[in-house]
Amino acid sequence: MNAGESNPDLPKSYSAAEVAAALDCSEWWVKEQARRRRIPFLRSGSGYRFTRRHVEEIFHLLEERPDPVNAPLLSTTSTRPRTFVPFEAPAVPLRARRPRRARNAV
């Protein structure tokens, strides 16, 4: 087998730089996450290596899903009682207050 050929029975492994390009992040970040054991990896003589399954698992680990607590309610009726304000009520004109620093200076 020549040096340029690889064994088709072995899984292809990717470098940290290739994974970083796929994740659109820095190579340093990928290496740091592997060093801290936050993402799956293989350690070889040439550093951190990642198989296709590792990369897929990393994508799943980084995936953000909608939080059901923050999901909008599908109800169209409001539970808050409405208050009726007649149009005849006089509008109160708004007046700006003096800034605090101007009030304290006097």
Long-range contacts (C-beta under 8 A, 24 or more apart in sequence): 11-51, 11-52, 11-53, 12-51, 12-52, 13-42, 13-44, 13-49, 13-50, 13-51, 14-49, 14-50, 14-51, 14-52, 14-55, 15-46, 15-47, 15-48, 15-49, 15-50, 16-47, 16-48, 16-50, 18-50, 19-50, 19-55, 19-58, 22-55, 23-58, 23-59, 23-62
